[in-house]
């Protein structure tokens, strides 16, 4: 859960301290910091069905799509740097997706903002990042039984990558149901029938 500590001298959100004088003159309801939603850890079912190699392929495909997208500067242009970032991200995904209920969490989420600090990750970049993952999920035929669980992990997870918020508004959420009900196999639609 996100910590929000307001003292006389500073406000701390997830260990980021901001001097209160930066807030002088702002209305009381002005949105400076966001409260991060909980990020439910995914089950290891996708890892069981796909294995490590296919998860690494998924990350590589996603990174290649990002290179071709409107946020092509999201990842390094140099091949060696692109490869380094892709392998590091794939390692993280494998670690998260293979863990069982008793495994420790490999890397803390709050570090994502700092990890991406060299590049601008705003709300639009996050939306493209998620849109490319939706394409990956469809193109690689992720098992339908894993899609909801995976999406419910990466959607709130992606909010933690944002390091340059460009609006005062809350970050737009993309819940599973409205985005995927037209995509999942018919066997999952039984819950809609009477």
ZIQUITA-V894672 format. One record per helix or strand. SS is the DSSP state (H for helix, E for strand). FROM is the first residue (numbers start at 1). LEN is the number of residues. Records with the same first field share a line. If there is no record, write none. Layout:
# ZIQUITA-V894672
SS = FROM-LEN, FROM-LEN
This chain:
# ZIQUITA-V894672
E = 4-3, 10-4, 16-4
H = 20-4, 45-24, 72-3, 79-20, 109-7, 123-17, 144-16, 176-5, 186-7
